[in-house]
Amino acid sequence: MAKVRGLAYPLQVFNGSLKLSEDFNCIRDAIFAVLEVRPGELVMRQNFGCPDFIFDAVTQPQVVLSRIKVALEEQIPDVSFEVTGDIEEDGGFKVRIGWSIGEVPQPPISLVLKS
């Protein structure tokens, strides 16, 4: 893999400069950026981001998982995603995002959607 560099997400200052992330960390930061930005928040990229599900009652988990996967695939090319999830006993919806670049799997990202 060629060296990929970008600004760390969330934006941070390190030793007087903006902190950078490299390679797989750069892609991981991009995943979090897509998950945390809502469509329409970025003026120059109106379609960037993932819909906000935090206040929605998750009655159709596959629809939510599909929308997350589509948002990630549209915004982050050349990365394979597997998005799974289940409803927890307390009503939270646990989402697991498995991702890989080529044949190199990366540690999954887990998050819980609660209202």
Buried (B, 14 or more C-beta within 10 A) or exposed (E): EEEBEBBBBEEEEEEEEEEBBEBBBBBBBBBBBBBBBEBEEEEEEEEBBBEEBEEBEBEEBEEBBEBBBEBBBEBBEEBEBEBEBEEEEEEBBBBBBBBEBEEEEBEEBEBEBEE
